[in-house]
Amino acid sequence: MLRIVLGLYFLWAFLDKTFGLGFSTPAERAWVEGGSPTTGYLSGVEGPFADFFHGMAGAAWADWLFMAGLLGIGLALVLGVGMRVAAVSGAALLLFMYLASLPLETNPVLDDHLTMALTIVALAMIGAGDVLGLGRAWKRVPLVRRHAWLV
């Protein structure tokens, strides 16, 4: 269930930013309306990596990469397929979000980005995609059998 809930977390972020469902993203700033999914968050970054993140805020490549990541990680987790890829890409995305959050307000070292990243990696390591997911069937796909990193 944890794998599915984390997947829905990523999918919700994708849907809200794409269609502006009015939670984190108002309708007028939706991606389908020409809004940038990275501008609001990255342009407001403060801290030691502010210049790095400000430089990519609103860039088309950053928007596409971010949205593809949200969708791909979310689908992989919900379906239980490609868990290794989801773990690596999810941990990388969450690590960047962690760095953008520095300095932290409630704890000098840990926040939810790191705990979610570690959770996704742990889920992949224990084969969580095989339980209530399509992981076993995915592992039998010829392409996946030839390229074990796709598991």
Summary of the structure (lengths in Angstrom):
residues: 151
radius of gyration: 16.3
end to end distance: 19.2
largest distance: 47.5
contacts: 465
relative contact order: 0.14
helix: 70%
strand: 0%
